Amino acid sequence: MALGLGLLTFVIQVVVGFATSSLALLSDSAHVFTDVLGVFMSLLAVILTQRRSARPGQTFGLYRAEVFAALFNSFLLFAVAAWILYEAAQRLSDPPEVPGIPVIGVALIGLALNIAAFLLLRSGAKESLNVRGAYLEVMADMIGSVGVLISGLITAIFGWRYADPLIGVGIGLFVLPRAFALGRQAVRILLQHAPNGVDVATVQAELAKLDGVTEVHDLHVWTLTSGMEVASAHLVVESTVDGEQVLGAAQQFLAQTYHLEHATLQIERVNPSGCAQPTW
């Protein structure tokens, strides 16, 4: 549904944008195009991640398909913003005359369609990074439609030709920080950084305070995909300690304190040789 609404908005804005030479409309239509493509990629990623027939070598399935889709979305947003700013720079020296009434009409239609898509994606954006990317794009489109509406009103009422390219610049600048935030989050996941709000040193220190634990090493915490945080660690315990009890306590602690429901923990007994450490 959101895909269909975005496609309809894109077609209307492109047709009227070229007919009126409105950079504000064309810039918003370019952004809407990335929105349409982003929603399509979101749907494709969801289909891939829900596949149950992953190959034997795909031990984590295709869950990270949505992260790659979100990263590609951020690249598209950067490209669109750069194009908008380039076109605006060309037009500011001699802005074309843009009829305000058609721009106002298309802006109102685009605003209505974007609000509908925004409401459709809002709930899913809380659970999926990929859907959040599409959600942010629709939100930016909605703001862009407001900007186009303002541009059309200024042009129709005052005849000020600079309103259109200046609003185009505003849309481009509005897109950039959101593209950066989405790309940064996707890159953090792909580089297997610890989730936001999780201090690995603190987690290690708190695990070491559990009864019977003498040392914690090889602790890793990372995000597989949206809402799927994973941890692994080696816990060294005294020879007289019940390893199963320590394992249960550590898993419960990680789940309740840091929401790390999937933790692979290895219990090791204190011995002179210690645990073999990897060279990397």
N, C-alpha and C positions, 0 to 999 in steps of 0.2 A: 504493500500500500504506500509506504513512504517512498519507495523507488518510483512508483507511478506518478506521485505528486511532484517529485523533484524533476522528473523528465518533462512533465507538462510545463512546469515553471521555466525550465531551460529553453524549451522550444519557443514559448511566448516571448521571453526576454531577448533571445537571439534575433528573432524576426523583427520585433519592434526596435531593438537596439541598432541594427544595421539600417533600418528604414529612417530612423531619426538621428543617426550618428551620435547617439548618447553613450559616452564612455562609462558613465555610472551604470547604465543598464548592461552594457557589454561586459564590464568587469564583474558585475554581480552574476551575469549568466555564466561566465567562466568559472566563478566560484561554485555556482550551482552544479555545473558539469562535474567538478570534482566531488561534490556531494552525491550526485547520482552514481558516479563510479564508485565512491566510497561505500555507499549503501549496498551496491551490487557485490562488491568485494566482501562486505560484512556477511551477506547472505551466503556467499560461496564458502567463506571461512567457517561459518557455523555448520554448514553441511559437511565440510571436511572433518571438523573436530568431532562431529557426532558419529562418524563412521566407526563401526565396531570391528571391521575386518582389516585392522592394521596388519601390515606385514610383520613377520617375526623380528626383523631388524629394527622396526620402529617401536622401541620399547616404551616411548611416551606417546605413541599414536601421532596424531597430527594437530595436537592442541596449539602449537605455536604458529599455525597458519594465520590465526587472527592477529598475532603480534607483527608478522611480516606485512599483513594487509594494513595495519595501523601505521607502520613505518612508511609504506608506500604512499599512504594518504598524506602524511606530513610532507613528503617530497612534492606531491602534487600541489599542496597548499602553498609551499614556498615558490614553486614555479608560477602559479597563478598570481601571487602577490608581486613577484618581480615583473611579470608582464603588465600588470595594472600600473605599477609605478613608472615603467618605461613609457607606456602609452600616454600617461598623464603628463610626463615631462615633455613629450612631443607636442601635446595639445595646449599646454599653458601659454606658449608663446603666441598662438593664434587660435583660441578656442572656437570651434564651429558653433553655429546657431542651432540650438536644439529646441524643438517644440515641447513645451511643458505638459500640455494636456495628455498626449499619449503616454508620456513617461509616468505621469501620476496614475493613470489607469492601470498600466502594467505593474507598477509598484504595489498598488492595492491588491491586485490579483496574486502577485508573488508573496506578499505578506500573509495573506489568508492561507495559501497553500503551505507556506513554510511553518506557520503556526500549527497546522494540522499534522505535518510530518514531525515537528518538534514534540508534540504531545504523544505521538505514536512511539517515538524512540526513547522517551524520558525514563521509563522504568528499566529498560534493558541496559541503559548507559551506566547504571549502578553496579552491574554484574560483569560486564564485558568491556575490555579495553577497546576492542574493535568497534563495538556498537557505540562506545563513548566517542570514538573518533568521528563516526558519522553524525552522532548527536551534536558534537561541537561544531561541525560543519553546517548543520541545519540551523543551529543557533546563530552562527555568523551570517548565514544567508538571511535570516530573519532581521538581524541588525542591518544588513546590507539593503534589504528592501525598505527599511525605514529611512536609510540614507538616500536611496533613490527617490523616495517620496518627497523628502525635504528638498532634494535637488530640483525635482519637477515643480514643486510649489514656488520655490524662489525664482525659477526660470519663467514660469507662467505669470507670476505677479509682478516681478521687477525687471524681467528680461536680462538678468545678469548672466552672461555666458560663462563666467568662470566657475559658477556653482557646480556644473556637471563634472569637469575634470578634478576639481577640488574634492568633491564627494568621492570620486573614483580613488583618489589618493588616500582618503580616509578609510575606505573599504580595504585597500591594500595593506595599510598599516595595522588595521584591526586584525587581519588574518595572521600576520607574522608571529606574534607571541603565542597564539594558540597552536600554530603549526610547530613551533619550537617545543612547546610543552608536550605535545603528543609524541613528537619524534624522540624527545629526551626519555620519556617513559618507556617507549618501545625499545630503545637502545639499551637502557638499564636492564630490561628483562633479557634481551639477547646476550648481553655481556654477563648475565647471571649475577648481578649485584644483589645485595641483600634488599628485601622490601623496605619501602619507606617506613620509618618508625621502629625498625628493628636494629638495635646496636649489637653487633655480633660479639664484641668484647664483653658487653654486659650479660648477654645470654650465656657465654662461656663461664663467666664468673658465678652466675647464679646456679648453673648446672653443677659446678664444682662444690657448691655448698650443700647439695643433697646428701642425706645420710648415707655413709658408706662409700661415697665417691672421693677419690684422692686426686684425680687429674682428669682433665677434658682436653682432647686434641682432635685435629682433623675435623673441626666444626665448620660446616658449610650451610648457609641459608640462602635460598634463591627462589625466584618466582618462575614457575613453569609457564603459566599463562594467567589471565585475569582470574583472581579468586582462588588460585591454586599455588599456595606457598609450600615449599618443601625444605626439609632439613636433614642433615646426616651428621653423625659425630661418633667418636670413640670415647667411652667412659671407662676409666680405670678404677677398679674397686679392690678392696682388701680381699684376701683369699677366703676369709671367714664370712663374708657378706653374701646374702642371697641375691644373686644376679638378677633373677626374674623380678624380684621386688623393686630393685633399683631401676630396672628397665621400665616397669609400669609407672613408677613415680616420675621418672624423667619424661616419659611420653605424656602423662597427665599434665605436668608442669608446662610443657611446650604448647600443648593444645589450649589450656585454659588461659595462660598468660600472654602468649604471642599468636594464638590461633593457628599454630602449625600442626594441623591435623595429621599430616603425612610426614613422620619423622623416622628415618632409618638409623637405629642406634646399635652400636656394637659394644658389648660388655667385655672388658679385658681384665684379667687378674694381674695384680702387681707381681712383676718378676724382673730379675736383673737385666735380661736381654731387651725388654721393652717391645714396643710395636714397631714393625718395619715401616720406615718413613719413605714416601715417594721422593724421587729426585727433583720433581717439579713442584 
